[in-house]
């Protein structure tokens, strides 16, 4: 489709800086036969500037491919200092939404970096602006080429990516693994009857109440009897299952969450990285990695209990593209699951055991979509759309709507976080 943005050599591109004292050096040039827009540092670490191009004729609720390439040289913190933003406004010039376009970031064969995003223009949109920026670096320069806002095919719309998510609650136990398996089987069948796409069980339900909590007295390998049990239900109901268990791997014991796919295969596992002291004293060894898992509805991450009390694990999973975070746990603070959802702009699914309303499904705004009270023994299901944006006015972007899941990741400044690794 036709690119609506003016080419870099056209007069339609304007420069911007917060004020004259912070203005970088703006220039135009030719690179490999193409017109490019240049922003150069001035020696001041406070300089900040943009090239801005504006196009009319966009329409709300239509879908557009948005793109720009950049070539950065001599810049240390490129992800923080170089960005491209699309701003949508209505016919009167009122701002609607502002979004970073680096949903896809591709290293091109000639050394340039391609930023790409396909998105539906907000209702009422009549104009689109591309902002190509460079800021806060005392040295270096950025060249921008091929800015583009192009309508996709007339019938194209971003897909609705719905998934039925189930959380569970069991907090009364028979004292035997056989009884625990029977309770889990009941809930897994309930989740299947409610057409769940994925179901999460609480932490350690398999071993709960059985006794023998010392090293060498419990645990089993993966795959094993418990994962075979989970697999049979996954195949029966054609859903994914997340459950945790104490995993033995040679002489080492882990608190592990396993993901079983719709065909009953082990799709992945996560070993709990943050261990409470009593668990470490039982002989459990912490994991050291934060894997994400691709399912047929989206990318997910898993935390276990104490992990969710720390902001870093959830952020790492979100940075790796997790759209849903699952937290099998025994005890949890409600406010922390809400915070992890809001911190990262993702849905969080908690399968708890104790405390008031221990199991819940939380949306990116921190609103609880479904939950189970401590008296319940059952399943709660929520249907969510992973493609739905959650915008909030004045969230970073001024008097327009911004989206947390993009802004909180894109506006991080890792170069200032050194003390976090101490």
CORVEN-V775275 format. One record per residue. N is the residue number from 1. RES is the residue in one small letter. PSI is psi as a letter, one per 20 degrees, with the letter a starting at -180 (999 if undefined). OMEGA is omega in whole degrees, -180 to 180 (* if undefined). Layout:
n->{N,N}
res->{RES,RES}
psi->{PSI,PSI}
omega->{OMEGA,OMEGA}
This chain:
n->{1,2,3,4,5,6,7,8,9,10,11,12,13,14,15,16,17,18,19,20,21,22,23,24,25,26,27,28,29,30,31,32,33,34,35,36,37,38,39,40,41,42,43,44,45,46,47,48,49,50,51,52,53,54,55,56,57,58,59,60,61,62,63,64,65,66,67,68,69,70,71,72,73,74,75,76,77,78,79,80,81,82,83,84,85,86,87,88,89,90,91,92,93,94,95,96,97,98,99,100,101,102,103,104,105,106,107,108,109,110,111,112,113,114,115,116,117,118,119,120,121,122,123,124,125,126,127,128,129,130,131,132,133,134,135,136,137,138,139,140,141,142,143,144,145,146,147,148,149,150,151,152,153,154,155,156,157,158,159,160,161,162,163,164,165,166,167,168,169,170,171,172,173,174,175,176,177,178,179,180,181,182,183,184,185,186,187,188,189,190,191,192,193,194,195,196,197,198,199,200,201,202,203,204,205,206,207,208,209,210,211,212,213,214,215,216,217,218,219,220,221,222,223,224,225,226,227,228,229,230,231,232,233,234,235,236,237,238,239,240,241,242,243,244,245,246,247,248,249,250,251,252,253,254,255,256,257,258,259,260,261,262,263,264,265,266,267,268,269,270,271,272,273,274,275,276,277,278,279,280,281,282,283,284,285,286,287,288,289,290,291,292,293,294,295,296,297,298,299,300,301,302,303,304,305,306,307,308,309,310,311,312,313,314,315,316,317,318,319,320,321,322,323,324,325,326,327,328,329,330,331,332,333,334,335,336,337,338,339,340,341,342,343,344,345,346,347,348,349,350,351,352,353,354,355,356,357,358,359,360,361,362,363,364,365,366,367,368,369,370,371,372,373,374,375,376,377,378,379,380,381,382,383,384,385,386,387,388,389,390,391,392,393,394,395,396,397,398,399,400,401,402,403,404,405,406,407,408,409,410,411,412,413,414,415,416,417,418,419,420,421,422}
res->{x,x,x,x,x,x,x,x,x,x,x,x,x,x,x,x,x,x,x,x,x,x,x,x,x,x,x,x,x,x,x,x,x,x,x,x,x,x,x,x,x,x,x,x,x,x,x,x,x,x,x,x,x,x,x,x,x,x,x,x,x,x,x,x,x,x,x,x,x,x,x,x,x,x,x,x,x,x,x,x,x,x,x,x,x,x,x,x,x,x,x,x,x,x,x,x,x,x,x,x,x,x,x,x,x,x,x,x,x,x,x,x,x,x,x,x,x,x,x,x,x,x,x,x,x,x,x,x,x,x,x,x,x,x,x,x,x,x,x,x,x,x,x,x,x,x,x,x,x,x,x,x,x,x,x,x,x,x,x,x,x,x,x,x,x,x,x,x,x,x,x,x,x,x,x,x,x,x,x,x,x,x,x,x,x,x,x,x,x,x,x,x,x,x,x,x,x,x,x,x,x,x,x,x,x,x,x,x,x,x,x,x,x,x,x,x,x,x,x,x,x,x,x,x,x,x,x,x,x,x,x,x,x,x,x,x,x,x,x,x,x,x,x,x,x,x,x,x,x,x,x,x,x,x,x,x,x,x,x,x,x,x,x,x,x,x,x,x,x,x,x,x,x,x,x,x,x,x,x,x,x,x,x,x,x,x,x,x,x,x,x,x,x,x,x,x,x,x,x,x,x,x,x,x,x,x,x,x,x,x,x,x,x,x,x,x,x,x,x,x,x,x,x,x,x,x,x,x,x,x,x,x,x,x,x,x,x,x,x,x,x,x,x,x,x,x,x,x,x,x,x,x,x,x,x,x,x,x,x,x,x,x,x,x,x,x,x,x,x,x,x,x,x,x,x,x,x,x,x,x,x,x,x,x,x,x,x,x,x,x,x,x,x,x,x,x,x,x,x,x,x,x,x,x,x,x,x,x,x,x,x,x,x,x,x,x,x,x,x,x,x,x}
psi->{r,p,p,i,q,q,q,h,i,r,i,i,p,q,q,q,q,g,r,h,h,j,p,a,p,q,r,q,r,p,o,l,j,q,p,q,p,q,p,q,q,i,i,p,i,i,q,p,r,q,p,p,q,q,q,r,j,q,p,q,j,q,p,q,p,p,q,q,q,q,o,p,p,k,p,g,m,g,h,h,i,p,r,p,q,p,p,p,r,a,h,j,j,p,q,f,q,p,p,q,j,l,h,p,o,p,o,q,h,j,i,r,p,p,p,q,p,p,q,p,q,q,p,i,p,h,q,p,p,p,o,o,q,p,q,k,p,i,r,r,r,p,p,p,r,l,p,p,o,p,p,a,q,h,i,p,q,p,q,p,m,q,p,o,p,p,r,r,p,p,j,p,q,i,j,q,h,g,g,g,h,g,g,h,g,g,h,h,h,g,h,g,h,j,k,q,h,q,p,p,q,r,p,k,h,g,i,p,j,h,r,m,j,r,p,i,i,r,q,r,r,p,r,a,g,g,h,h,g,g,h,h,h,g,g,g,i,l,r,q,p,p,q,q,r,o,p,p,n,c,j,q,p,q,o,p,p,q,p,p,a,h,j,j,q,o,h,r,q,p,p,p,h,o,p,q,g,h,g,h,i,i,j,p,p,q,r,j,q,m,q,q,p,p,r,i,i,a,p,r,q,p,q,o,d,h,h,i,i,p,h,g,g,g,g,g,g,g,h,j,j,p,i,p,p,p,n,p,r,g,q,q,p,g,h,h,h,g,g,h,g,g,h,i,k,r,q,p,o,p,n,a,g,r,r,p,m,i,p,r,p,p,r,i,i,j,p,o,h,q,r,p,r,i,i,q,n,b,q,p,q,p,p,q,o,i,i,p,q,n,q,p,q,j,n,h,j,b,m,r,p,q,p,g,h,g,g,h,g,h,j,q,m,h,i,j,j,h,i,h,j,999}
omega->{-175,175,-178,-178,174,178,-176,-180,-176,-178,-176,-179,-179,176,-180,169,-180,171,-169,-177,-179,-175,172,177,178,-179,170,-177,173,176,180,177,-179,173,178,176,-174,167,-178,175,-179,-172,177,178,-177,-177,-175,179,-180,158,-178,175,-175,176,173,173,174,-178,177,178,169,-174,-175,169,-176,-174,169,176,174,173,-176,177,174,-177,-178,-173,-173,-176,179,-169,-178,179,173,-174,172,178,178,178,-179,-175,179,180,179,-180,178,177,174,-173,169,-176,-177,173,171,180,-172,173,-176,-175,-178,176,176,176,179,175,-176,172,171,-177,176,178,180,178,179,-178,175,-179,171,174,170,179,-177,-162,174,-174,164,176,-179,-178,173,177,176,172,180,177,172,174,-173,167,-174,178,175,179,-172,-177,-173,172,175,-174,170,-173,-177,176,178,-174,-179,168,-172,176,168,177,171,-168,-175,-176,178,176,179,178,179,178,179,177,179,180,178,-179,179,176,176,179,177,179,179,173,177,172,178,-178,-178,176,-178,-179,168,-180,-178,-176,-170,176,-175,-177,-179,-173,179,-180,180,-179,-179,-180,176,-177,172,0,-179,-175,-177,179,174,176,179,-178,-179,178,178,179,-177,-173,178,175,172,177,171,177,180,178,171,-175,172,176,-170,179,-175,-180,179,166,-167,169,-178,176,178,-178,-173,179,179,179,174,-176,179,176,178,178,-175,-176,-178,-177,169,-173,-177,180,176,-180,174,-179,178,178,-180,169,-176,-177,-180,-178,168,-173,178,176,180,176,-180,-178,-176,172,-177,169,179,170,-173,176,-172,176,-179,-178,-172,-178,179,180,179,179,178,179,177,175,178,179,179,175,178,-177,167,-173,171,175,179,175,-177,-175,-178,176,175,180,-180,178,-177,-180,-171,-180,-178,171,178,-180,-178,172,-174,-176,-177,178,-177,178,-170,-178,-175,173,-171,179,-175,176,-176,177,180,-178,179,179,179,179,-176,178,-173,168,-173,-172,171,-176,172,174,-178,177,-178,178,-176,176,177,-176,176,-179,178,176,178,-163,-179,-175,176,179,176,-176,-173,-172,174,-173,-175,177,-173,-175,171,176,-175,-178,179,-172,-173,-177,178,-178,-180,*}
